[in-house]
């Protein structure tokens, strides 16, 4: 489906981009045959193969990948909460910590079992069906330390405890972060071809860094996030060389925190209108990569997705590096491609 020569060429281009010698790259991925979070694994495998088949020949600097997605509860599931699933997505997990005194009783299962083993089992089923041993794969949904803890600990009590029992919150976050590290190491051992975060659709092999979701960041003040978020994000950054952060919430108030933190921040997804893009570009200049996104109900504000990308271009600074993910599901897809081709960078 995907000639090795094309994949190797694309990987060379993307490595140059991560190193900073290219300002703009762009990719496009198929939207047909969505298979993420399907409970029936037979159906997931079949739909995944059809989805990958639809991606052949799509324009852009593309690296195909099998997306391992069992929902946002994967990292929390190792702590014993009861999981409830529907046929398509929306998994729910019961909390196991309700009060600060419960933190000392937190016990996790084997980090190489559960969703880690399930990810490997399904991945190898897909690879076998496709007769390949080189299919790139994603991690499952790597929720950051605070995100994961918020699925383990009753959130109201957890946030109150940041003020009343901060030592217990730190104790819990350290436990969660240490297990996250073990989970990730197990995933890499189980699936050597992991080359991407679950979201967004970028190529990020482990020798460059790791992608995590940091959606709890918007809910905290800068002071609380500096105390309870950044130290554990730094642990992951130090262990895995650097981090790409996905956050689909409003985190403008955390820009200075992220800028001043002693972490290797490789990049961030930016979701309009949830973030002050101009401020983000100004503060970070050329220090990391940005992947623009937009809430679907806001596209009409610009007229089209192409016009949104032009808006982002108007805000970028000289050294700003941007990875555009095109939307073939939208009627202006051809215009999106023409705009990207006009950059003539690769």
Helices and strands as residue ranges (DSSP letters): H 4-19, E 24-28, H 41-54, G 77-79, E 83-84, E 92-93, G 100-105, H 114-129, E 137-138, H 145-152, H 155-164, H 166-190, E 194-196, E 210-213, G 217-219, H 222-228, H 230-240, E 243-246, G 252-254, H 255-260, E 265-272, H 277-284, E 289-294, G 296-301, H 305-315, E 321-326, H 333-341
